[in-house]
Amino acid sequence: MENTIINETLEGLLNTINYTSDAPQALIDMGHIEARYLKDLKINVGNALKYESLSEKESALLALSVAINEKTKTLEYALLEKAKTAGASQEEILETYACVSLLNVNNVFYRFRHFTKKEYYQTTPAGIKMTLMGNPTMGKEFFELMSLGISSLNGCELCVNAHEESLIKMGTSQQRIYDAVRLFANIKGLTIFFD
């Protein structure tokens, strides 16, 4: 009976993220050794992909951006299909990859500036082209939301504060921001189990 519950929990989790390959061994082992955490993971990820302040497509694209950022290819492929099923266009999907790439550039650079706090680095122009941010296919507000999440993952305090402030100025609710960051956190936790 216990194995049936564990298998149903694991299957439910994998269905939630549209994962159709064999389950990662670490997740299988987790079910047999620490089934409580597998159940929590299923609930947390399932809830994160259904927050009311985010559409199904937005949730799928945000989740995809986490998998891209964390370089978990098998999870990335599953979430890519989930995003397509949720109605994401090819342009929105490619823009998700571009956003993750651009934010990795910015996060490294602005963390350096923030950590060193030296006048020369603070006043010298960055010289980083960011035309994508000006008129993104997915819309400026959603691009900022994704940028905030990636910056949170990458630990760039300066970028997190800048994107959060920008979202507030655009009229984004704190609930939507909070839900997006919770989604990023839960999907980040899931990436531990994938290659």
matplotlib code that plots the C-alpha trace (Angstrom):
import matplotlib.pyplot as plt

x = [0.0, 2.8, 4.6, 1.3, 1.0, 4.7, 4.3, 1.1, 2.8, 5.8, 3.6, 1.6, 4.6, 6.0, 2.6, 2.5, 5.7, 4.9, 7.9, 7.4, 10.8, 11.9, 11.8, 15.2, 16.7, 17.0, 13.3, 12.6, 14.9, 13.4, 10.0, 11.3, 13.4, 11.8, 8.3, 7.2, 9.5, 8.4, 4.8, 5.7, 7.6, 4.6, 2.3, 4.6, 5.4, 1.8, 0.7, 3.4, 2.3, -1.3, -1.0, -4.0, -1.9, -0.1, -1.6, -0.8, 1.4, 3.2, 3.8, 5.2, 7.5, 8.8, 9.3, 11.2, 13.4, 14.4, 15.4, 17.3, 19.2, 20.0, 21.1, 18.8, 18.3, 15.8, 13.6, 14.1, 12.7, 9.7, 8.9, 9.5, 6.7, 4.5, 5.0, 4.1, 1.0, 0.0, 0.1, 3.6, 4.7, 8.1, 9.0, 8.1, 10.1, 13.2, 12.8, 12.8, 16.2, 17.4, 16.1, 18.0, 21.2, 21.0, 20.2, 23.2, 25.4, 23.8, 23.8, 27.5, 28.4, 26.1, 27.0, 30.7, 29.8, 27.8, 30.4, 33.4, 31.7, 34.5, 33.8, 35.6, 33.4, 30.3, 30.7, 32.2, 29.5, 28.6, 28.7, 26.1, 23.6, 20.1, 17.7, 15.7, 14.5, 13.1, 10.3, 10.0, 7.6, 6.2, 5.5, 7.7, 5.9, 6.3, 9.9, 10.6, 8.9, 11.1, 14.2, 13.4, 13.1, 16.4, 18.1, 16.8, 18.1, 21.5, 21.7, 22.0, 20.7, 21.1, 19.1, 16.4, 15.7, 15.8, 13.4, 11.0, 11.0, 10.3, 7.4, 5.8, 6.1, 4.3, 1.5, 2.3, 0.7, 3.0, 1.0, 2.0, 5.6, 5.5, 3.9, 6.4, 9.3, 7.7, 7.3, 11.0, 11.9, 9.9, 11.1, 14.7, 14.1, 12.9, 15.9, 18.1, 16.7, 17.3, 20.3]
y = [0.0, 2.4, 1.9, 2.7, 6.0, 6.8, 5.9, 8.0, 11.0, 10.7, 10.3, 13.3, 15.5, 14.5, 15.1, 18.5, 19.5, 17.7, 15.3, 12.2, 10.5, 8.1, 9.6, 10.8, 8.2, 10.7, 11.3, 7.6, 7.2, 10.1, 8.5, 5.3, 6.9, 10.3, 10.1, 13.1, 15.3, 13.9, 14.7, 18.2, 18.8, 17.7, 20.0, 22.9, 22.7, 22.1, 25.1, 27.3, 26.6, 27.6, 31.0, 33.1, 36.2, 34.3, 32.8, 29.3, 30.5, 32.9, 30.2, 27.8, 30.5, 31.5, 27.8, 27.3, 30.3, 28.6, 25.3, 27.3, 29.3, 26.2, 24.2, 21.2, 20.1, 17.3, 19.5, 22.3, 20.2, 19.2, 22.8, 23.9, 21.6, 22.7, 26.4, 25.5, 23.6, 26.7, 28.8, 30.3, 31.4, 30.6, 34.3, 34.2, 31.0, 32.4, 35.6, 33.6, 32.1, 35.7, 37.1, 34.4, 35.0, 38.8, 38.6, 36.4, 39.0, 41.8, 39.9, 39.1, 42.6, 44.4, 42.0, 42.9, 46.7, 46.2, 44.1, 46.3, 49.7, 51.5, 54.8, 53.9, 50.8, 52.7, 55.6, 53.9, 53.0, 49.3, 49.1, 46.3, 46.4, 45.7, 46.6, 43.5, 45.1, 48.1, 46.4, 42.7, 40.4, 39.1, 42.7, 44.9, 44.0, 40.3, 40.7, 42.6, 39.9, 37.2, 39.4, 39.8, 36.0, 35.3, 38.0, 36.4, 33.0, 34.5, 36.5, 40.0, 42.3, 45.4, 43.9, 42.4, 45.8, 47.6, 45.1, 45.0, 48.8, 48.9, 46.5, 48.5, 51.7, 49.8, 49.0, 45.3, 44.1, 42.9, 39.7, 39.0, 39.8, 37.5, 34.7, 34.9, 34.7, 31.8, 30.0, 30.6, 29.3, 26.1, 25.3, 25.9, 23.3, 20.9, 21.4, 19.6, 16.3, 16.8, 16.7]
z = [0.0, 0.9, -2.4, -4.3, -2.4, -3.1, -6.8, -7.1, -5.4, -7.7, -10.8, -9.7, -9.3, -12.7, -14.4, -12.8, -14.5, -17.8, -17.2, -19.4, -19.2, -16.5, -13.1, -11.8, -9.4, -6.7, -6.7, -6.6, -3.7, -1.9, -2.2, -0.5, 2.2, 2.9, 1.4, 3.5, 1.6, -1.8, -0.8, 0.3, -3.0, -5.0, -3.1, -3.1, -6.9, -7.7, -5.7, -7.1, -10.7, -9.8, -8.0, -8.9, -9.7, -12.5, -15.6, -16.6, -19.4, -17.1, -14.5, -17.1, -18.6, -15.2, -14.3, -17.6, -16.8, -13.5, -15.3, -17.9, -15.3, -13.2, -16.3, -15.6, -19.2, -18.5, -16.5, -19.0, -21.8, -19.8, -18.8, -22.4, -23.5, -20.6, -21.7, -25.3, -24.1, -22.0, -25.2, -25.1, -28.6, -30.0, -29.6, -25.9, -25.3, -27.1, -25.1, -21.9, -22.9, -23.8, -20.5, -18.5, -20.5, -20.1, -16.4, -15.8, -17.4, -15.4, -12.1, -12.3, -13.2, -10.7, -7.9, -8.6, -8.4, -5.2, -3.5, -4.3, -3.6, -5.3, -7.0, -10.3, -10.8, -9.7, -12.1, -15.2, -17.7, -17.8, -21.6, -21.6, -24.4, -23.1, -26.0, -25.3, -22.0, -23.9, -25.8, -24.9, -26.7, -23.4, -22.2, -20.0, -16.8, -17.2, -18.4, -15.2, -13.2, -14.8, -14.3, -10.6, -10.2, -12.0, -10.0, -6.8, -7.9, -8.7, -5.5, -6.9, -4.2, -6.4, -9.3, -7.1, -5.6, -8.9, -10.6, -7.6, -7.5, -11.3, -10.9, -8.1, -10.2, -13.1, -10.7, -10.2, -6.9, -4.1, -4.2, -7.8, -7.0, -4.0, -5.9, -8.7, -6.2, -4.4, -7.8, -8.5, -5.0, -5.4, -8.9, -7.7, -5.0, -7.7, -9.9, -7.3, -8.5, -12.2, -14.6]

ax = plt.figure().add_subplot(projection="3d")
ax.plot(x, y, z, "-o")
ax.set_aspect("equal")
plt.show()
